[in-house]
Amino acid sequence: MRFIELLFEKILWNTRFFVLFAVVFSIFGGIALFIVASVDIWGVVSNIVTTYINHLHPDKFHEEIVAGLIGAIDLYLMGIVMFIFGFGIYELFISEVEIAKKEGVSKILEVHSLDELKDKLGKVIIMVLIVNFFQRVLYTEYNGALDLVYFAGSILALALALYFLHKGSH
């Protein structure tokens, strides 16, 4: 009976390696997001160069540049979420990343508990939402004073959220 129990526990323990699927594909997803964001920035830069070489100044040119760059920042932040998630679950379920400890690299990817992983992911996800909010604000049309009050209130809410997020980490 003890043999069956040990065999079952060994099989059960080794099922943690299925987490490697999430690790590998999270890293691939993060790399893909970094590539897409970089291509987007390249597009914005080439658009700027073309516009100024041809002496064109289309309407809302600056808004398009800012929106393109904010969109790229949004993608980079989502890529960072994927990296933090991949490294975090690897460290939680498989093993610590030894090379990171030897090189004394930043501890941003180091995770010791599920709560710590959720905290790190939550902070970056909030930043993604804030960046996404500001990207959408660029294209919002304001039709009256009430719209501006809502806009001011949303900025106040974001500022408070960032304040409490920062205060909670200390």
KEKE-3310 file (N, C-alpha, C; in steps of 0.2 Angstrom, whole numbers, plus 5000, padded with zeros to 4 digits):
npx = (5004:5010:5019:5011:5005:5016:5020:5009:5010:5022:5018:5008:5016:5024:5016:5016:5024:5017:5015:5025:5020:5012:5022:5032:5024:5019:5031:5034:5022:5025:5037:5031:5022:5032:5038:5028:5024:5036:5037:5026:5030:5041:5033:5027:5038:5043:5032:5032:5044:5042:5031:5037:5047:5040:5034:5021:5007:4995:4978:4976:4988:4998:4990:4989:5002:5005:4995:4999:5011:5008:5000:5009:5017:5007:5007:5020:5019:5010:5017:5027:5019:5016:5029:5032:5022:5026:5039:5036:5027:5035:5045:5038:5032:5042:5056:5069:5076:5092:5103:5099:5100:5114:5119:5115:5104:5090:5077:5064:5058:5058:5049:5041:5029:5012:5003:5012:5015:5003:5002:5012:5008:4996:4999:5006:4996:4986:4993:4993:4980:4978:4986:4979:4967:4971:4975:4962:4956:4961:4954:4941:4926:4921:4906:4900:4899:4897:4903:4916:4917:4915:4927:4937:4934:4937:4951:4955:4951:4960:4972:4970:4970:4983:4990:4986:4990:5004:5006:5002:5012:5023)
npy = (4994:5006:5008:5011:5023:5031:5031:5037:5050:5054:5055:5064:5075:5078:5082:5096:5101:5103:5116:5122:5124:5136:5144:5145:5149:5161:5168:5168:5175:5188:5191:5192:5203:5213:5214:5218:5230:5237:5237:5245:5258:5260:5262:5274:5283:5283:5288:5301:5306:5305:5314:5326:5327:5329:5340:5341:5343:5336:5336:5334:5327:5327:5321:5309:5304:5304:5295:5283:5281:5280:5268:5259:5259:5254:5241:5236:5236:5226:5216:5215:5211:5198:5192:5194:5186:5173:5171:5171:5160:5150:5151:5148:5136:5127:5130:5141:5154:5152:5159:5172:5175:5174:5184:5195:5202:5214:5212:5211:5201:5191:5180:5174:5170:5166:5177:5187:5187:5190:5203:5210:5208:5214:5227:5231:5228:5238:5249:5247:5248:5262:5268:5264:5270:5284:5284:5282:5293:5303:5302:5306:5315:5330:5336:5346:5354:5344:5333:5337:5338:5324:5319:5326:5320:5307:5308:5312:5300:5291:5296:5295:5281:5278:5284:5277:5264:5266:5269:5258:5249:5252)
npz = (5000:5004:4993:4982:4987:4987:4974:4968:4974:4969:4955:4956:4961:4950:4941:4941:4932:4921:4921:4914:4901:4902:4906:4895:4885:4890:4890:4876:4872:4878:4871:4858:4860:4863:4851:4842:4848:4846:4832:4830:4835:4826:4815:4819:4820:4807:4800:4806:4801:4787:4786:4789:4780:4768:4770:4776:4785:4793:4799:4816:4818:4828:4839:4833:4833:4847:4852:4845:4851:4865:4863:4860:4872:4880:4875:4878:4892:4894:4889:4898:4909:4905:4905:4919:4924:4918:4923:4937:4939:4936:4946:4957:4955:4949:4950:4957:4948:4945:4939:4939:4952:4954:4946:4952:4948:4946:4957:4952:4945:4953:4963:4978:4983:4980:4982:4982:4968:4963:4968:4961:4948:4948:4950:4938:4929:4933:4929:4915:4912:4916:4906:4895:4897:4895:4882:4876:4880:4872:4860:4864:4863:4870:4875:4883:4899:4909:4904:4905:4919:4922:4916:4924:4936:4933:4931:4944:4951:4946:4950:4964:4965:4961:4971:4982:4978:4978:4991:4997:4994:5003)
capx = (5000:5014:5022:5005:5004:5022:5020:5004:5012:5027:5015:5005:5021:5027:5011:5018:5028:5012:5015:5030:5017:5011:5029:5034:5019:5019:5037:5032:5017:5028:5041:5027:5020:5037:5040:5022:5025:5042:5035:5021:5034:5044:5028:5026:5044:5043:5026:5034:5049:5039:5027:5041:5051:5036:5031:5014:5004:4988:4975:4977:4994:5001:4986:4990:5008:5004:4991:5003:5016:5004:4998:5015:5018:5002:5009:5026:5017:5006:5022:5030:5014:5017:5036:5032:5018:5030:5044:5033:5025:5041:5049:5033:5031:5047:5063:5071:5081:5098:5107:5097:5103:5121:5121:5113:5100:5085:5072:5057:5055:5058:5043:5041:5022:5006:5001:5017:5014:4997:5003:5016:5004:4990:5002:5007:4989:4983:4997:4991:4973:4979:4989:4974:4963:4974:4974:4955:4954:4963:4949:4935:4924:4917:4900:4897:4903:4896:4908:4922:4917:4917:4934:4941:4933:4941:4958:4955:4950:4966:4977:4969:4972:4990:4992:4985:4994:5011:5006:5001:5019:5028)
capy = (5000:5012:5009:5014:5030:5035:5032:5042:5056:5056:5057:5071:5081:5079:5086:5103:5102:5106:5124:5124:5126:5143:5148:5145:5153:5168:5172:5169:5181:5194:5193:5195:5210:5218:5215:5222:5237:5240:5239:5251:5264:5261:5265:5281:5287:5283:5293:5308:5308:5306:5320:5332:5328:5331:5347:5340:5344:5334:5337:5329:5324:5326:5316:5302:5302:5302:5289:5278:5280:5277:5262:5255:5258:5249:5234:5235:5235:5220:5211:5214:5207:5191:5190:5193:5180:5167:5170:5170:5154:5146:5151:5146:5128:5123:5131:5147:5155:5153:5164:5179:5176:5174:5190:5200:5206:5216:5207:5212:5195:5186:5179:5169:5167:5168:5183:5192:5187:5193:5210:5212:5208:5219:5234:5232:5228:5244:5254:5245:5251:5269:5270:5263:5276:5290:5283:5283:5300:5307:5302:5307:5322:5333:5340:5350:5355:5338:5328:5339:5336:5317:5318:5328:5315:5301:5309:5312:5293:5288:5299:5292:5274:5277:5286:5271:5259:5267:5269:5251:5245:5254)
capz = (5000:5004:4987:4978:4989:4985:4966:4966:4976:4964:4949:4958:4961:4944:4936:4941:4926:4916:4922:4909:4895:4904:4907:4889:4880:4892:4887:4869:4871:4880:4866:4853:4862:4862:4844:4839:4850:4842:4825:4830:4836:4820:4810:4821:4818:4799:4799:4807:4796:4780:4786:4789:4774:4763:4773:4777:4792:4793:4805:4822:4817:4835:4842:4831:4836:4854:4852:4843:4856:4871:4862:4861:4879:4883:4873:4882:4899:4894:4888:4905:4913:4903:4908:4926:4925:4917:4928:4943:4940:4935:4952:4962:4954:4946:4953:4957:4942:4948:4935:4941:4959:4953:4943:4956:4944:4949:4960:4950:4942:4959:4967:4983:4985:4975:4984:4979:4961:4961:4969:4955:4941:4949:4949:4931:4925:4934:4924:4908:4912:4916:4899:4890:4898:4892:4875:4874:4881:4866:4855:4867:4862:4875:4872:4888:4905:4913:4901:4908:4926:4922:4914:4929:4941:4932:4933:4951:4954:4944:4955:4971:4964:4960:4977:4987:4976:4980:4998:5000:4993:5008)
cpx = (5004:5017:5017:5005:5010:5022:5015:5006:5018:5024:5011:5010:5023:5022:5012:5021:5024:5012:5020:5026:5015:5017:5031:5030:5018:5025:5036:5028:5021:5033:5037:5024:5026:5039:5034:5023:5031:5041:5030:5025:5038:5039:5027:5032:5044:5038:5029:5040:5046:5035:5031:5045:5047:5032:5024:5012:4997:4985:4976:4983:4998:4997:4988:4997:5008:5000:4995:5008:5013:5002:5004:5017:5014:5004:5015:5024:5014:5012:5026:5025:5015:5024:5035:5028:5022:5035:5042:5031:5030:5044:5044:5032:5037:5053:5065:5076:5087:5103:5105:5100:5111:5123:5119:5108:5094:5080:5065:5054:5055:5052:5043:5034:5017:5004:5006:5017:5008:4998:5007:5012:4999:4993:5003:5001:4986:4987:4994:4984:4973:4981:4983:4969:4965:4974:4967:4953:4956:4958:4942:4933:4920:4912:4897:4901:4902:4901:4915:4923:4918:4924:4938:4940:4937:4948:4959:4955:4957:4972:4976:4972:4979:4993:4992:4989:5001:5011:5006:5008:5024:5026)
cpy = (5006:5013:5013:5022:5034:5036:5037:5049:5059:5058:5064:5076:5082:5082:5094:5105:5105:5114:5126:5127:5134:5147:5150:5150:5160:5172:5173:5175:5187:5196:5196:5202:5215:5219:5219:5229:5241:5242:5245:5258:5265:5265:5273:5285:5288:5288:5300:5310:5309:5313:5326:5333:5331:5337:5346:5341:5342:5336:5332:5325:5322:5321:5309:5299:5300:5296:5283:5276:5277:5270:5257:5254:5253:5242:5232:5233:5228:5214:5210:5210:5199:5188:5189:5187:5173:5166:5168:5163:5148:5145:5148:5138:5124:5124:5138:5148:5157:5158:5171:5180:5177:5181:5196:5205:5209:5211:5207:5206:5189:5186:5173:5166:5169:5175:5189:5192:5191:5201:5213:5213:5213:5226:5236:5232:5235:5250:5253:5249:5259:5271:5269:5268:5282:5289:5284:5290:5305:5307:5304:5314:5324:5338:5345:5350:5348:5333:5330:5337:5328:5316:5320:5323:5309:5302:5309:5304:5290:5290:5296:5285:5273:5279:5280:5265:5260:5267:5262:5247:5247:5252)
cpz = (5000:4997:4982:4980:4987:4977:4965:4968:4971:4957:4950:4958:4955:4939:4936:4935:4920:4916:4916:4903:4896:4904:4899:4884:4883:4890:4880:4868:4873:4874:4860:4854:4861:4855:4841:4841:4847:4835:4825:4831:4830:4815:4812:4819:4811:4797:4800:4802:4789:4780:4786:4783:4768:4765:4773:4784:4793:4799:4810:4821:4824:4839:4840:4833:4843:4855:4850:4848:4863:4869:4862:4868:4882:4881:4877:4889:4899:4893:4895:4910:4911:4905:4916:4928:4924:4922:4935:4944:4940:4942:4957:4961:4952:4950:4953:4951:4945:4945:4937:4948:4959:4951:4947:4953:4948:4951:4958:4947:4948:4962:4972:4985:4980:4976:4981:4971:4959:4962:4963:4949:4942:4948:4942:4927:4927:4929:4917:4907:4912:4909:4894:4891:4895:4885:4872:4875:4875:4861:4858:4865:4868:4873:4878:4894:4909:4910:4904:4915:4927:4921:4920:4935:4940:4933:4940:4954:4952:4949:4962:4970:4964:4967:4982:4985:4978:4987:5001:4999:4998:5015)
residu = (MET:ARG:PHE:ILE:GLU:LEU:LEU:PHE:GLU:LYS:ILE:LEU:TRP:ASN:THR:ARG:PHE:PHE:VAL:LEU:PHE:ALA:VAL:VAL:PHE:SER:ILE:PHE:GLY:GLY:ILE:ALA:LEU:PHE:ILE:VAL:ALA:SER:VAL:ASP:ILE:TRP:GLY:VAL:VAL:SER:ASN:ILE:VAL:THR:THR:TYR:ILE:ASN:HIS:LEU:HIS:PRO:ASP:LYS:PHE:HIS:GLU:GLU:ILE:VAL:ALA:GLY:LEU:ILE:GLY:ALA:ILE:ASP:LEU:TYR:LEU:MET:GLY:ILE:VAL:MET:PHE:ILE:PHE:GLY:PHE:GLY:ILE:TYR:GLU:LEU:PHE:ILE:SER:GLU:VAL:GLU:ILE:ALA:LYS:LYS:GLU:GLY:VAL:SER:LYS:ILE:LEU:GLU:VAL:HIS:SER:LEU:ASP:GLU:LEU:LYS:ASP:LYS:LEU:GLY:LYS:VAL:ILE:ILE:MET:VAL:LEU:ILE:VAL:ASN:PHE:PHE:GLN:ARG:VAL:LEU:TYR:THR:GLU:TYR:ASN:GLY:ALA:LEU:ASP:LEU:VAL:TYR:PHE:ALA:GLY:SER:ILE:LEU:ALA:LEU:ALA:LEU:ALA:LEU:TYR:PHE:LEU:HIS:LYS:GLY:SER:HIS)
# end
